[in-house]
Every structure is written in C-alpha cells, then in structure tokens.
Amino acid sequence: MDFNNLSSIKADPEIVYLLTEYDNISLESFPLEVNDISIQTNNYFSLGFTYAREIIDGLTVGIHPKVNMNAFGLKSDNVSYIADVNWNGVDYDYDVRIEGDIYAGLPVAINEEAVGTTDIDYENLFDDDWDDNISMSDIWKNKTVSFDLGASYEYNKWSFSASILNLGSSKWKGNTYKLSGSNDVMQITKLDKLDYSIPTKTWLSARYKFSEKMGCRYRPQFNKL
C-alpha cells in the first residue's frame, strides 16, 4: 500500500507574507491582501497490482489498476486572504479574514453545531478524541479507482518506453464541506459529494546501450493538473 500526497498552489507573490510572523512585518505594509489563491491538495492511500504482457517480439504493454482510499482533500479557486492591524491601546491586534470558497473532503465529520452557522467555535470544530477513533474503515468509505498504463519496446541497442500515470479522479461521498468566507464571516455547508482531479503524468524514455555497463537515457516528464 502506498501513500500519495499531491499538492499545488498558485497565488500572488504577496503570499510570502503568510510565511512571516505579523510582528516582523512593518505596519506600513498593512493591510496585507493576497488574491487569486488557488490550492489543491489530495492525500490518499492506494492499493493495486500490475499486469504486463509481451504483445510482439520486443513490445511489452502493462496496466496497473489501483484502488484509492482518500484521506484528506482541499481545493480552492480565486480565494483572497486579507490581514489588517489595529491598536487596542496596549498592543496590536491582527484581524484576518478569508474571501471565497474552500472545498474540503475529510476523514471525519465536523461537529454539527458548526455546520450552517456563522458563529463557529474553531477550537471545537471536531470531537475531542477524533484522532484516536479514526480508522481505515473511515478512509475506505471514500474510495475510487485509477489506472497507470505503460509500454516498452526494445530494438537492438535501443529501448523505448512510455507511461501515463493517474488516469482517474478522487471522489468523496462523505464528510465533504464548503467553507465560504465573505464580509468577515465564515460559514460551513455540508455537501453530498466532492470530486478531486488527480494530476496526470506522462513519461517518455529513450535509452541507447553502449555496453553492458554503460548507456545513455533521455527521460522527459509532462504533467497535467
């Protein structure tokens, strides 16, 4: 069984501020505003097998079907992160808000009291012992299937190969939520299902064998998110 972590993030260059302590940022830089944040992260376990067969002399093709058990997923598109500073008479307070929609697939449920309301207690968003009670059966509920395809061909001292990985998607049928931020308010809505794309990778390889111990290989990779 393999564990996969696929993540991508796109945002304005100002996102570097989110990696810095606010106390270390000059007051003249506030309010901080990072727009067009697009995030996709997908964490899942996969279990599969490989079948390969030589079709003709030198040509071998194979397939690798996998069952994916989704553990955690998060995606957003064009989200804004805004932080401002206020003087309370003693110290500076930082006001942070998120504008836009974030979609989440989770291995456990959010407390019902937090769903459908704008008065969210983030410290009690989940049950106190959720990390002790979670099991593989919870992750197994959100399972999907994907495939890897490959082929190789050998001719004299040359060998060629190609493969396409992650043909499929991740689908969540339980514990799926939309977090909507607007006008300093965050609201959580429960969803029936949620789909996540798995980045497809294409590998091409060409190798020339000079001798038993020496060869030269060219192997580009192409990714599609």
Contacts in CASP RR format, 6 or more apart in sequence:
PFRMAT RR
TARGET T0000
AUTHOR 0000-0000-0000
METHOD contacts of the structure
MODEL  1
MDFNNLSSIKADPEIVYLLTEYDNISLESFPLEVNDISIQTNNYFSLGFT
YAREIIDGLTVGIHPKVNMNAFGLKSDNVSYIADVNWNGVDYDYDVRIEG
DIYAGLPVAINEEAVGTTDIDYENLFDDDWDDNISMSDIWKNKTVSFDLG
ASYEYNKWSFSASILNLGSSKWKGNTYKLSGSNDVMQITKLDKLDYSIPT
KTWLSARYKFSEKMGCRYRPQFNKL
1 45 0 8 1.000
1 46 0 8 1.000
1 47 0 8 1.000
2 45 0 8 1.000
2 46 0 8 1.000
2 47 0 8 1.000
3 43 0 8 1.000
3 44 0 8 1.000
3 45 0 8 1.000
3 46 0 8 1.000
4 42 0 8 1.000
4 43 0 8 1.000
4 44 0 8 1.000
4 45 0 8 1.000
4 46 0 8 1.000
4 68 0 8 1.000
5 41 0 8 1.000
5 42 0 8 1.000
5 43 0 8 1.000
6 40 0 8 1.000
6 41 0 8 1.000
6 42 0 8 1.000
6 43 0 8 1.000
6 198 0 8 1.000
6 199 0 8 1.000
7 39 0 8 1.000
7 40 0 8 1.000
7 41 0 8 1.000
7 42 0 8 1.000
8 39 0 8 1.000
8 40 0 8 1.000
8 41 0 8 1.000
8 199 0 8 1.000
8 225 0 8 1.000
9 15 0 8 1.000
9 37 0 8 1.000
9 38 0 8 1.000
9 39 0 8 1.000
9 40 0 8 1.000
10 36 0 8 1.000
10 37 0 8 1.000
10 38 0 8 1.000
10 39 0 8 1.000
11 34 0 8 1.000
11 35 0 8 1.000
11 36 0 8 1.000
11 37 0 8 1.000
11 38 0 8 1.000
12 34 0 8 1.000
12 35 0 8 1.000
12 36 0 8 1.000
12 37 0 8 1.000
14 32 0 8 1.000
14 33 0 8 1.000
14 34 0 8 1.000
15 34 0 8 1.000
15 37 0 8 1.000
15 81 0 8 1.000
17 25 0 8 1.000
17 29 0 8 1.000
17 32 0 8 1.000
17 34 0 8 1.000
17 83 0 8 1.000
18 34 0 8 1.000
18 81 0 8 1.000
22 83 0 8 1.000
22 85 0 8 1.000
22 94 0 8 1.000
23 92 0 8 1.000
25 32 0 8 1.000
27 85 0 8 1.000
27 92 0 8 1.000
30 83 0 8 1.000
30 84 0 8 1.000
30 85 0 8 1.000
31 82 0 8 1.000
31 83 0 8 1.000
31 84 0 8 1.000
31 85 0 8 1.000
32 81 0 8 1.000
32 82 0 8 1.000
32 83 0 8 1.000
32 84 0 8 1.000
33 80 0 8 1.000
33 81 0 8 1.000
33 82 0 8 1.000
33 83 0 8 1.000
34 80 0 8 1.000
34 81 0 8 1.000
34 82 0 8 1.000
35 78 0 8 1.000
35 80 0 8 1.000
36 78 0 8 1.000
36 80 0 8 1.000
37 76 0 8 1.000
37 78 0 8 1.000
37 79 0 8 1.000
37 80 0 8 1.000
37 81 0 8 1.000
38 76 0 8 1.000
38 77 0 8 1.000
38 78 0 8 1.000
38 79 0 8 1.000
39 74 0 8 1.000
39 75 0 8 1.000
39 76 0 8 1.000
39 79 0 8 1.000
39 102 0 8 1.000
40 74 0 8 1.000
40 75 0 8 1.000
40 76 0 8 1.000
40 196 0 8 1.000
40 197 0 8 1.000
40 225 0 8 1.000
41 72 0 8 1.000
41 73 0 8 1.000
41 74 0 8 1.000
41 75 0 8 1.000
42 70 0 8 1.000
42 72 0 8 1.000
42 73 0 8 1.000
42 170 0 8 1.000
42 196 0 8 1.000
42 198 0 8 1.000
43 70 0 8 1.000
43 71 0 8 1.000
43 72 0 8 1.000
43 73 0 8 1.000
44 68 0 8 1.000
44 69 0 8 1.000
44 70 0 8 1.000
44 71 0 8 1.000
44 170 0 8 1.000
45 68 0 8 1.000
45 69 0 8 1.000
45 71 0 8 1.000
45 139 0 8 1.000
46 66 0 8 1.000
46 67 0 8 1.000
46 68 0 8 1.000
46 69 0 8 1.000
46 146 0 8 1.000
47 66 0 8 1.000
47 67 0 8 1.000
47 69 0 8 1.000
48 64 0 8 1.000
48 65 0 8 1.000
48 66 0 8 1.000
48 67 0 8 1.000
49 64 0 8 1.000
49 65 0 8 1.000
50 62 0 8 1.000
50 63 0 8 1.000
50 64 0 8 1.000
51 62 0 8 1.000
51 63 0 8 1.000
51 64 0 8 1.000
52 60 0 8 1.000
52 61 0 8 1.000
52 62 0 8 1.000
52 63 0 8 1.000
53 60 0 8 1.000
53 61 0 8 1.000
53 62 0 8 1.000
54 60 0 8 1.000
55 61 0 8 1.000
58 153 0 8 1.000
58 154 0 8 1.000
58 155 0 8 1.000
59 151 0 8 1.000
59 152 0 8 1.000
59 153 0 8 1.000
60 151 0 8 1.000
60 152 0 8 1.000
60 153 0 8 1.000
61 149 0 8 1.000
61 150 0 8 1.000
61 151 0 8 1.000
62 149 0 8 1.000
62 150 0 8 1.000
62 151 0 8 1.000
63 147 0 8 1.000
63 148 0 8 1.000
63 149 0 8 1.000
63 150 0 8 1.000
64 147 0 8 1.000
64 148 0 8 1.000
64 149 0 8 1.000
65 145 0 8 1.000
65 146 0 8 1.000
65 147 0 8 1.000
66 145 0 8 1.000
66 146 0 8 1.000
66 147 0 8 1.000
66 148 0 8 1.000
67 143 0 8 1.000
67 144 0 8 1.000
67 145 0 8 1.000
68 143 0 8 1.000
68 144 0 8 1.000
68 145 0 8 1.000
68 146 0 8 1.000
68 170 0 8 1.000
68 198 0 8 1.000
69 136 0 8 1.000
69 139 0 8 1.000
69 140 0 8 1.000
69 142 0 8 1.000
69 143 0 8 1.000
70 105 0 8 1.000
70 139 0 8 1.000
70 142 0 8 1.000
70 143 0 8 1.000
70 144 0 8 1.000
70 170 0 8 1.000
70 171 0 8 1.000
70 172 0 8 1.000
70 196 0 8 1.000
71 107 0 8 1.000
71 139 0 8 1.000
72 105 0 8 1.000
72 106 0 8 1.000
72 107 0 8 1.000
73 104 0 8 1.000
73 105 0 8 1.000
73 106 0 8 1.000
73 170 0 8 1.000
73 172 0 8 1.000
73 196 0 8 1.000
74 102 0 8 1.000
74 103 0 8 1.000
74 104 0 8 1.000
74 105 0 8 1.000
75 102 0 8 1.000
75 103 0 8 1.000
75 196 0 8 1.000
76 100 0 8 1.000
76 101 0 8 1.000
76 102 0 8 1.000
76 103 0 8 1.000
77 101 0 8 1.000
78 100 0 8 1.000
79 98 0 8 1.000
79 99 0 8 1.000
79 100 0 8 1.000
79 101 0 8 1.000
79 102 0 8 1.000
80 98 0 8 1.000
80 99 0 8 1.000
80 100 0 8 1.000
81 96 0 8 1.000
81 98 0 8 1.000
82 96 0 8 1.000
82 97 0 8 1.000
82 98 0 8 1.000
82 99 0 8 1.000
83 94 0 8 1.000
83 95 0 8 1.000
83 96 0 8 1.000
84 94 0 8 1.000
84 95 0 8 1.000
85 92 0 8 1.000
85 93 0 8 1.000
85 94 0 8 1.000
85 95 0 8 1.000
86 92 0 8 1.000
86 93 0 8 1.000
86 94 0 8 1.000
86 95 0 8 1.000
87 93 0 8 1.000
95 184 0 8 1.000
97 181 0 8 1.000
97 184 0 8 1.000
97 186 0 8 1.000
98 179 0 8 1.000
98 181 0 8 1.000
98 186 0 8 1.000
99 181 0 8 1.000
99 182 0 8 1.000
100 180 0 8 1.000
100 181 0 8 1.000
100 182 0 8 1.000
101 178 0 8 1.000
101 179 0 8 1.000
101 180 0 8 1.000
101 181 0 8 1.000
102 178 0 8 1.000
102 179 0 8 1.000
102 180 0 8 1.000
103 176 0 8 1.000
103 177 0 8 1.000
103 178 0 8 1.000
103 179 0 8 1.000
103 191 0 8 1.000
103 194 0 8 1.000
104 176 0 8 1.000
104 177 0 8 1.000
104 178 0 8 1.000
104 179 0 8 1.000
104 194 0 8 1.000
105 142 0 8 1.000
105 172 0 8 1.000
105 174 0 8 1.000
105 175 0 8 1.000
105 176 0 8 1.000
105 177 0 8 1.000
105 194 0 8 1.000
106 175 0 8 1.000
106 176 0 8 1.000
106 177 0 8 1.000
107 134 0 8 1.000
107 138 0 8 1.000
107 139 0 8 1.000
107 142 0 8 1.000
107 175 0 8 1.000
108 126 0 8 1.000
108 127 0 8 1.000
108 130 0 8 1.000
108 133 0 8 1.000
108 134 0 8 1.000
108 138 0 8 1.000
108 175 0 8 1.000
109 126 0 8 1.000
109 175 0 8 1.000
110 125 0 8 1.000
110 126 0 8 1.000
110 175 0 8 1.000
110 177 0 8 1.000
110 188 0 8 1.000
110 190 0 8 1.000
111 124 0 8 1.000
111 125 0 8 1.000
111 126 0 8 1.000
111 127 0 8 1.000
113 121 0 8 1.000
114 120 0 8 1.000
114 121 0 8 1.000
114 124 0 8 1.000
114 125 0 8 1.000
114 188 0 8 1.000
115 177 0 8 1.000
115 188 0 8 1.000
115 189 0 8 1.000
115 190 0 8 1.000
116 187 0 8 1.000
116 188 0 8 1.000
116 189 0 8 1.000
116 190 0 8 1.000
117 187 0 8 1.000
117 188 0 8 1.000
118 185 0 8 1.000
118 186 0 8 1.000
118 187 0 8 1.000
120 186 0 8 1.000
120 187 0 8 1.000
120 188 0 8 1.000
127 133 0 8 1.000
141 173 0 8 1.000
141 174 0 8 1.000
142 170 0 8 1.000
142 171 0 8 1.000
142 172 0 8 1.000
142 173 0 8 1.000
142 174 0 8 1.000
142 175 0 8 1.000
144 168 0 8 1.000
144 169 0 8 1.000
144 170 0 8 1.000
144 171 0 8 1.000
145 168 0 8 1.000
146 166 0 8 1.000
146 167 0 8 1.000
146 168 0 8 1.000
146 169 0 8 1.000
146 198 0 8 1.000
147 167 0 8 1.000
147 168 0 8 1.000
148 163 0 8 1.000
148 164 0 8 1.000
148 165 0 8 1.000
148 166 0 8 1.000
148 167 0 8 1.000
149 163 0 8 1.000
149 164 0 8 1.000
149 167 0 8 1.000
150 161 0 8 1.000
150 162 0 8 1.000
150 163 0 8 1.000
150 164 0 8 1.000
151 161 0 8 1.000
151 162 0 8 1.000
151 163 0 8 1.000
152 159 0 8 1.000
152 160 0 8 1.000
152 161 0 8 1.000
152 162 0 8 1.000
153 159 0 8 1.000
153 160 0 8 1.000
153 161 0 8 1.000
154 160 0 8 1.000
157 208 0 8 1.000
157 209 0 8 1.000
157 210 0 8 1.000
158 206 0 8 1.000
158 207 0 8 1.000
158 208 0 8 1.000
158 209 0 8 1.000
159 205 0 8 1.000
159 206 0 8 1.000
159 207 0 8 1.000
159 209 0 8 1.000
160 205 0 8 1.000
160 206 0 8 1.000
160 207 0 8 1.000
161 203 0 8 1.000
161 204 0 8 1.000
161 205 0 8 1.000
162 202 0 8 1.000
162 203 0 8 1.000
162 204 0 8 1.000
162 205 0 8 1.000
163 202 0 8 1.000
163 203 0 8 1.000
164 200 0 8 1.000
164 201 0 8 1.000
164 202 0 8 1.000
164 203 0 8 1.000
165 200 0 8 1.000
165 201 0 8 1.000
165 202 0 8 1.000
165 203 0 8 1.000
166 198 0 8 1.000
166 199 0 8 1.000
166 200 0 8 1.000
166 201 0 8 1.000
167 200 0 8 1.000
168 197 0 8 1.000
168 198 0 8 1.000
168 200 0 8 1.000
169 195 0 8 1.000
169 196 0 8 1.000
169 197 0 8 1.000
169 198 0 8 1.000
170 195 0 8 1.000
170 196 0 8 1.000
170 197 0 8 1.000
170 198 0 8 1.000
171 193 0 8 1.000
171 194 0 8 1.000
171 195 0 8 1.000
171 196 0 8 1.000
172 193 0 8 1.000
172 194 0 8 1.000
172 195 0 8 1.000
172 196 0 8 1.000
173 192 0 8 1.000
173 193 0 8 1.000
174 193 0 8 1.000
176 190 0 8 1.000
176 191 0 8 1.000
176 192 0 8 1.000
176 193 0 8 1.000
176 194 0 8 1.000
177 188 0 8 1.000
177 189 0 8 1.000
177 190 0 8 1.000
177 191 0 8 1.000
178 188 0 8 1.000
178 189 0 8 1.000
178 191 0 8 1.000
179 186 0 8 1.000
179 187 0 8 1.000
179 188 0 8 1.000
180 186 0 8 1.000
180 187 0 8 1.000
180 188 0 8 1.000
180 189 0 8 1.000
181 187 0 8 1.000
197 225 0 8 1.000
199 223 0 8 1.000
199 224 0 8 1.000
199 225 0 8 1.000
200 223 0 8 1.000
200 224 0 8 1.000
201 221 0 8 1.000
201 222 0 8 1.000
201 223 0 8 1.000
201 224 0 8 1.000
202 221 0 8 1.000
202 222 0 8 1.000
202 223 0 8 1.000
202 224 0 8 1.000
203 219 0 8 1.000
203 220 0 8 1.000
203 221 0 8 1.000
203 222 0 8 1.000
204 219 0 8 1.000
204 220 0 8 1.000
204 222 0 8 1.000
205 217 0 8 1.000
205 218 0 8 1.000
205 219 0 8 1.000
206 217 0 8 1.000
206 218 0 8 1.000
206 219 0 8 1.000
207 215 0 8 1.000
207 216 0 8 1.000
207 217 0 8 1.000
207 218 0 8 1.000
208 215 0 8 1.000
208 216 0 8 1.000
208 217 0 8 1.000
209 215 0 8 1.000
210 216 0 8 1.000
END
